[in-house]
Amino acid sequence: MKAKTWAIIILLFLCAVLLVQNMEVVSFKVFFWQISMSRIIAFPLLVLMGIIIGFALGKFVHAGGKGRQNR
């Protein structure tokens, strides 16, 4: 097998180990709400939120920088 295939297999294995070891329930307090969920669900949700926020901020900062470069 190729090195890329081995790297993907190893990363998937490490992700599976991480998720299996973090199955307990955690609680988040947001203002006056309390959200309880398993860490196995919370980790991917937080990563997805980070990607979305990073993408949105990247678009915002990039759009603001275009006007300065054209002057």
TAQUIMO-V96007 format. One record per run of one state. SS is the DSSP state (~ for helix, > for strand, _ for the rest). FROM is the first residue (numbers start at 1). TO is the last residue. If there is no record, write none. Layout:
BEGIN
<<SS;FROM;TO> <SS;FROM;TO>>
END
This chain:
BEGIN
<<_;1;2> <~;3;21> <_;22;24> <>;25;30> <_;31;32> <>;33;38> <~;39;69> <_;70;71>>
END
